[in-house]
Amino acid sequence: MAVELAEQTHRDHQRLLAVPPYPWGHPDRVLAQAVTEGVLCAEDAALVGDTRLGLLSVADAAAALGIDR
């Protein structure tokens, strides 16, 4: 039983370390798919895209939304 569990854990670990098959998706398409699947709303996806993939700083995005520290 312990050997079987160890083998299963090893397979899961290897699967988690594997690189996703190409093409794994352009970041904009991944965000669009997240919106389609209801994981993010369109506004949140735009914020992620602008601050993580674009040139908008988080501080500037917060200021634009009226959020301060």
MDAnalysis code that builds the backbone (N, CA, C; Angstrom):
import MDAnalysis as mda
import numpy as np

u = mda.Universe.empty(207, n_residues=69, atom_resindex=np.repeat(np.arange(69), 3), trajectory=True)
u.add_TopologyAttr("name", ["N", "CA", "C"] * 69)
u.add_TopologyAttr("resid", np.arange(1, 70))
u.add_TopologyAttr("resname", ["MET", "ALA", "VAL", "GLU", "LEU", "ALA", "GLU", "GLN", "THR", "HIS", "ARG", "ASP", "HIS", "GLN", "ARG", "LEU", "LEU", "ALA", "VAL", "PRO", "PRO", "TYR", "PRO", "TRP", "GLY", "HIS", "PRO", "ASP", "ARG", "VAL", "LEU", "ALA", "GLN", "ALA", "VAL", "THR", "GLU", "GLY", "VAL", "LEU", "CYS", "ALA", "GLU", "ASP", "ALA", "ALA", "LEU", "VAL", "GLY", "ASP", "THR", "ARG", "LEU", "GLY", "LEU", "LEU", "SER", "VAL", "ALA", "ASP", "ALA", "ALA", "ALA", "ALA", "LEU", "GLY", "ILE", "ASP", "ARG"])
u.atoms.positions = np.array([
    [0.823, -1.190, 0.000],
    [0.000, 0.000, 0.000],
    [0.867, 1.254, 0.000],
    [1.894, 1.295, 0.824],
    [2.767, 2.466, 0.903],
    [3.481, 2.704, -0.427],
    [3.879, 1.618, -1.091],
    [4.549, 1.752, -2.385],
    [3.587, 2.346, -3.416],
    [2.362, 1.888, -3.416],
    [1.368, 2.420, -4.352],
    [1.124, 3.905, -4.110],
    [1.030, 4.307, -2.855],
    [0.840, 5.723, -2.538],
    [2.049, 6.547, -2.969],
    [3.236, 6.030, -2.753],
    [4.450, 6.746, -3.152],
    [4.501, 6.920, -4.658],
    [4.117, 5.885, -5.400],
    [4.107, 5.983, -6.859],
    [3.079, 7.005, -7.327],
    [1.917, 7.009, -6.717],
    [0.871, 7.966, -7.089],
    [1.334, 9.393, -6.807],
    [1.951, 9.616, -5.661],
    [2.463, 10.943, -5.305],
    [3.519, 11.378, -6.308],
    [4.379, 10.473, -6.708],
    [5.430, 10.798, -7.680],
    [4.819, 11.216, -9.017],
    [3.809, 10.491, -9.476],
    [3.167, 10.838, -10.750],
    [2.509, 12.216, -10.664],
    [1.827, 12.481, -9.561],
    [1.185, 13.792, -9.397],
    [2.225, 14.902, -9.375],
    [3.331, 14.659, -8.708],
    [4.402, 15.662, -8.627],
    [4.972, 15.925, -10.020],
    [5.208, 14.894, -10.779],
    [5.740, 15.057, -12.132],
    [4.752, 15.822, -13.003],
    [3.470, 15.542, -12.872],
    [2.461, 16.214, -13.671],
    [2.418, 17.700, -13.336],
    [2.579, 18.049, -12.078],
    [2.546, 19.448, -11.673],
    [3.757, 20.216, -12.174],
    [4.879, 19.548, -12.336],
    [6.095, 20.204, -12.786],
    [6.185, 20.316, -14.303],
    [5.348, 19.598, -15.001],
    [5.422, 19.586, -16.458],
    [4.991, 20.937, -17.036],
    [5.652, 21.327, -18.104],
    [5.286, 22.552, -18.808],
    [3.995, 22.290, -19.565],
    [3.056, 23.226, -19.531],
    [1.814, 22.994, -20.262],
    [2.077, 22.853, -21.754],
    [1.244, 22.101, -22.441],
    [1.473, 21.912, -23.877],
    [1.348, 23.236, -24.628],
    [2.162, 23.415, -25.632],
    [2.121, 24.624, -26.451],
    [0.942, 24.536, -27.407],
    [0.243, 25.557, -27.704],
    [0.339, 26.876, -27.089],
    [-0.475, 26.932, -25.802],
    [0.104, 27.437, -24.751],
    [-0.594, 27.503, -23.478],
    [-1.426, 28.760, -23.367],
    [-1.292, 29.663, -24.288],
    [-2.200, 30.799, -24.353],
    [-1.524, 32.132, -24.116],
    [-1.837, 33.044, -24.980],
    [-1.384, 34.413, -24.806],
    [-2.077, 34.962, -23.563],
    [-1.401, 35.756, -22.753],
    [-2.017, 36.261, -21.517],
    [-3.360, 36.952, -21.735],
    [-3.508, 37.702, -22.812],
    [-4.792, 38.349, -23.083],
    [-5.897, 37.319, -23.324],
    [-5.554, 36.241, -23.995],
    [-6.546, 35.192, -24.256],
    [-6.887, 34.429, -22.979],
    [-5.887, 34.237, -22.127],
    [-6.143, 33.575, -20.845],
    [-7.106, 34.419, -20.011],
    [-6.884, 35.741, -19.979],
    [-7.785, 36.624, -19.247],
    [-9.189, 36.602, -19.857],
    [-9.267, 36.627, -21.175],
    [-10.575, 36.579, -21.837],
    [-11.294, 35.275, -21.517],
    [-10.580, 34.180, -21.483],
    [-11.194, 32.899, -21.148],
    [-11.663, 32.893, -19.700],
    [-10.888, 33.516, -18.812],
    [-11.293, 33.600, -17.407],
    [-12.603, 34.373, -17.267],
    [-12.758, 35.420, -18.067],
    [-14.012, 36.185, -18.052],
    [-15.153, 35.325, -18.582],
    [-14.914, 34.638, -19.681],
    [-15.935, 33.778, -20.276],
    [-16.399, 32.693, -19.308],
    [-15.452, 32.161, -18.535],
    [-15.780, 31.079, -17.603],
    [-16.266, 31.594, -16.252],
    [-16.328, 32.915, -16.092],
    [-16.837, 33.481, -14.848],
    [-15.845, 33.515, -13.705],
    [-14.579, 33.304, -14.004],
    [-13.549, 33.350, -12.964],
    [-13.257, 34.793, -12.572],
    [-13.250, 35.680, -13.543],
    [-13.034, 37.111, -13.338],
    [-14.145, 37.883, -14.039],
    [-14.455, 39.052, -13.505],
    [-15.345, 39.933, -14.259],
    [-14.475, 40.714, -15.242],
    [-15.073, 41.316, -16.225],
    [-14.328, 42.019, -17.273],
    [-13.475, 43.148, -16.699],
    [-14.001, 43.851, -15.691],
    [-13.250, 44.956, -15.097],
    [-11.992, 44.459, -14.390],
    [-12.114, 43.343, -13.664],
    [-10.947, 42.779, -12.983],
    [-9.918, 42.274, -13.987],
    [-10.380, 41.655, -15.058],
    [-9.459, 41.172, -16.091],
    [-8.717, 42.337, -16.730],
    [-9.424, 43.435, -16.965],
    [-8.775, 44.618, -17.536],
    [-7.730, 45.172, -16.580],
    [-8.053, 45.185, -15.294],
    [-7.104, 45.669, -14.297],
    [-5.855, 44.789, -14.241],
    [-6.049, 43.495, -14.267],
    [-4.913, 42.571, -14.284],
    [-4.073, 42.802, -15.535],
    [-4.716, 42.893, -16.673],
    [-3.992, 43.111, -17.923],
    [-3.224, 44.420, -17.927],
    [-3.851, 45.472, -17.443],
    [-3.202, 46.781, -17.453],
    [-2.032, 46.872, -16.473],
    [-2.182, 46.248, -15.290],
    [-1.144, 46.383, -14.268],
    [-0.074, 45.306, -14.336],
    [-0.408, 44.133, -14.798],
    [0.585, 43.041, -14.827],
    [1.201, 42.848, -16.203],
    [0.447, 43.162, -17.236],
    [0.946, 42.944, -18.586],
    [1.222, 44.259, -19.308],
    [0.598, 45.313, -18.854],
    [0.743, 46.614, -19.492],
    [1.683, 47.513, -18.712],
    [1.502, 48.796, -18.915],
    [2.413, 49.774, -18.328],
    [1.821, 50.519, -17.135],
    [0.612, 50.202, -16.734],
    [-0.040, 50.907, -15.642],
    [0.461, 50.374, -14.305],
    [0.941, 51.275, -13.453],
    [1.399, 50.834, -12.133],
    [0.191, 50.567, -11.242],
    [0.392, 49.741, -10.238],
    [-0.679, 49.440, -9.303],
    [-1.090, 50.721, -8.565],
    [-0.110, 51.557, -8.228],
    [-0.407, 52.817, -7.541],
    [-1.284, 53.716, -8.411],
    [-0.969, 53.820, -9.687],
    [-1.776, 54.646, -10.591],
    [-3.172, 54.049, -10.781],
    [-3.269, 52.737, -10.850],
    [-4.572, 52.098, -10.981],
    [-5.409, 52.343, -9.727],
    [-4.787, 52.246, -8.562],
    [-5.502, 52.493, -7.312],
    [-5.990, 53.939, -7.251],
    [-5.132, 54.864, -7.644],
    [-5.520, 56.277, -7.635],
    [-6.706, 56.522, -8.567],
    [-6.676, 55.903, -9.731],
    [-7.765, 56.063, -10.689],
    [-9.083, 55.502, -10.155],
    [-8.985, 54.498, -9.292],
    [-10.173, 53.900, -8.700],
    [-10.570, 54.562, -7.378],
    [-9.794, 55.559, -6.962],
    [-10.086, 56.260, -5.719],
    [-9.689, 55.487, -4.488],
    [-8.726, 54.604, -4.635],
    [-8.256, 53.793, -3.511],
    [-6.934, 54.368, -3.021],
    [-6.861, 54.605, -1.715],
    [-5.596, 55.070, -1.152],
    [-5.166, 54.101, -0.048],
    [-4.005, 54.326, 0.454],
    [-3.488, 53.435, 1.499],
    [-4.160, 53.785, 2.761],
])
